Amino acid sequence: MTDSECESVIYSTMTLYFQQTPLGKLGIAEHAGKITDVYFADDVIPQDVEIAETALINEAFLQLNAYFTGQLTKFTLPLAPRGTAFQQSVWQALCAVPHANTASYKDIAFAIGNPKAVRAVGQANNKNPIPIFIPCHRIIGSNGKMVGYSGGLEMKAFLLALERRPVS
């Protein structure tokens, strides 16, 4: 995610489509040609959403499937997560954590130039509206243990193990 691919706006409507994945049913939403959200099966879906396939959502699912099969290590999608300037800076830093690697909340706080913001980084990580594509699953506690993930720790462990297997 580059600065030009990431913007913070409020969307009046968005398009959402669900597909079955190795993580269960996932929804990917877009607005104005950019991915805005990923929804897990238990997430609350906004009411003002159009359920439909689009070329971008189809491309996002193609890339996601290639990621799940080990054929893709870096997503190339236009992303537009909604959030504060601080959250945006955290999410940018999350995208810099390489595939199959992890970083701590403290590492991210240092990366954004705010070493005392460890808890705030954790909160921003928790509010990431585009998990997997913005890899918040790669962030662990400073003690090396897995902590919090919107999809649950089992899903986080699955994603980390998936990334650590050899790439096809």
C-alpha positions as CSV (number, residue, x, y, z in Angstrom):
1,M,0.0,0.0,0.0
2,T,1.5,3.3,-1.0
3,D,0.4,6.8,-0.1
4,S,-1.3,7.1,-3.5
5,E,-3.2,3.9,-2.9
6,C,-4.4,4.7,0.6
7,E,-6.9,7.4,1.4
8,S,-9.2,8.1,4.3
9,V,-12.7,8.9,3.3
10,I,-16.3,8.2,4.3
11,Y,-18.2,6.1,1.8
12,S,-21.9,6.6,1.1
13,T,-22.2,3.2,-0.6
14,M,-19.9,0.3,-1.3
15,T,-20.1,-3.0,-3.2
16,L,-19.5,-6.2,-1.3
17,Y,-19.2,-9.8,-2.4
18,F,-18.6,-13.0,-0.5
19,Q,-16.7,-16.2,-1.4
20,Q,-15.7,-19.3,0.4
21,T,-12.0,-19.4,1.3
22,P,-9.8,-21.7,3.5
23,L,-10.7,-19.2,6.3
24,G,-14.4,-19.7,5.7
25,K,-16.7,-17.2,4.1
26,L,-15.0,-13.9,3.5
27,G,-16.4,-10.7,2.1
28,I,-14.4,-8.1,0.2
29,A,-15.8,-4.6,-0.3
30,E,-14.9,-1.8,-2.7
31,H,-15.8,1.8,-3.4
32,A,-14.7,3.9,-6.3
33,G,-12.2,1.3,-7.6
34,K,-10.4,0.6,-4.3
35,I,-10.7,-2.2,-1.7
36,T,-12.2,-0.7,1.5
37,D,-13.0,-3.7,3.8
38,V,-12.7,-7.4,4.4
39,Y,-15.4,-9.1,6.3
40,F,-15.2,-12.4,8.2
41,A,-18.3,-14.6,8.5
42,D,-19.3,-13.2,11.9
43,D,-18.7,-9.5,11.2
44,V,-21.6,-7.1,11.1
45,I,-22.3,-5.9,7.5
46,P,-23.3,-2.3,6.9
47,Q,-26.9,-1.9,5.7
48,D,-26.2,0.5,2.8
49,V,-24.1,-2.0,0.8
50,E,-24.7,-3.4,-2.6
51,I,-24.1,-7.1,-2.9
52,A,-22.5,-7.7,-6.3
53,E,-19.3,-9.0,-8.0
54,T,-17.1,-6.4,-9.6
55,A,-13.9,-6.7,-11.6
56,L,-11.8,-5.4,-8.7
57,I,-13.4,-7.7,-6.1
58,N,-12.9,-10.7,-8.5
59,E,-9.2,-9.7,-8.8
60,A,-8.9,-9.4,-5.0
61,F,-10.3,-12.9,-4.6
62,L,-8.0,-14.2,-7.4
63,Q,-5.0,-12.7,-5.5
64,L,-6.3,-14.0,-2.2
65,N,-6.6,-17.5,-3.6
66,A,-3.1,-17.3,-5.0
67,Y,-1.9,-16.3,-1.6
68,F,-3.7,-19.2,0.0
69,T,-2.1,-21.6,-2.4
70,G,1.4,-20.2,-1.9
71,Q,1.7,-18.6,-5.3
72,L,1.5,-15.0,-4.2
73,T,3.4,-13.2,-1.4
74,K,2.5,-9.6,-2.1
75,F,-0.9,-8.2,-3.0
76,T,-1.1,-5.5,-5.7
77,L,-4.5,-4.0,-5.1
78,P,-5.6,-0.4,-4.6
79,L,-6.5,-0.1,-1.0
80,A,-8.5,2.7,0.8
81,P,-9.0,1.9,4.5
82,R,-11.0,4.4,6.5
83,G,-9.2,5.7,9.5
84,T,-7.4,8.5,11.3
85,A,-4.0,9.8,10.2
86,F,-2.4,7.9,13.0
87,Q,-4.2,4.6,12.0
88,Q,-3.2,5.2,8.4
89,S,0.5,5.5,9.5
90,V,0.2,2.3,11.4
91,W,-1.4,0.4,8.5
92,Q,1.3,1.7,6.1
93,A,3.9,0.3,8.5
94,L,2.1,-3.0,8.7
95,C,2.4,-3.3,4.9
96,A,6.2,-3.0,5.2
97,V,6.4,-6.2,7.4
98,P,7.7,-8.7,4.8
99,H,5.8,-11.9,4.0
100,A,6.5,-14.8,6.4
101,N,7.9,-12.4,9.0
102,T,6.5,-10.9,12.2
103,A,7.0,-7.6,14.1
104,S,5.9,-6.4,17.5
105,Y,3.7,-3.5,18.3
106,K,6.8,-1.9,19.7
107,D,8.5,-2.4,16.3
108,I,5.7,-0.7,14.5
109,A,5.6,2.2,17.0
110,F,9.3,2.8,16.3
111,A,8.7,2.4,12.5
112,I,6.2,5.3,12.6
113,G,8.5,7.5,14.7
114,N,6.4,7.3,17.9
115,P,8.1,4.7,20.2
116,K,5.8,5.5,23.1
117,A,2.6,4.7,21.1
118,V,2.8,0.9,21.6
119,R,-0.8,0.7,23.0
120,A,-2.1,3.1,20.3
121,V,-0.5,0.9,17.7
122,G,-2.3,-2.1,19.1
123,Q,-5.6,-0.3,18.9
124,A,-4.9,0.8,15.3
125,N,-3.9,-2.8,14.4
126,N,-7.3,-3.9,15.9
127,K,-9.2,-1.4,13.8
128,N,-7.6,-2.5,10.5
129,P,-10.6,-2.7,8.1
130,I,-8.7,-4.7,5.4
131,P,-7.1,-7.6,7.3
132,I,-4.9,-10.0,5.3
133,F,-4.3,-7.5,2.5
134,I,-3.0,-5.1,5.2
135,P,-1.2,-7.8,7.2
136,C,-2.1,-7.1,10.8
137,H,-1.8,-10.9,11.4
138,R,2.0,-10.5,11.3
139,I,2.0,-8.3,14.4
140,I,2.8,-10.2,17.7
141,G,3.5,-9.2,21.3
142,S,7.1,-8.1,22.2
143,N,7.4,-11.4,24.1
144,G,7.0,-13.3,20.8
145,K,3.5,-14.6,21.6
146,M,0.5,-14.2,19.4
147,V,-2.0,-11.6,20.7
148,G,-5.4,-10.6,19.4
149,Y,-6.7,-10.9,15.9
150,S,-10.2,-9.9,14.6
151,G,-10.6,-13.4,13.0
152,G,-9.4,-15.1,16.2
153,L,-6.0,-16.5,17.2
154,E,-6.6,-19.8,15.3
155,M,-6.9,-17.8,12.1
156,K,-3.8,-15.7,12.9
157,A,-1.8,-18.9,13.5
158,F,-3.1,-20.3,10.2
159,L,-2.1,-17.3,8.3
160,L,1.4,-17.2,9.9
161,A,1.9,-20.9,9.2
162,L,0.6,-20.5,5.6
163,E,3.2,-17.7,5.0
164,R,6.1,-19.8,6.4
165,R,5.6,-22.7,4.1
166,P,7.7,-22.8,0.9
167,V,6.4,-20.6,-1.9
168,S,5.3,-22.4,-5.1
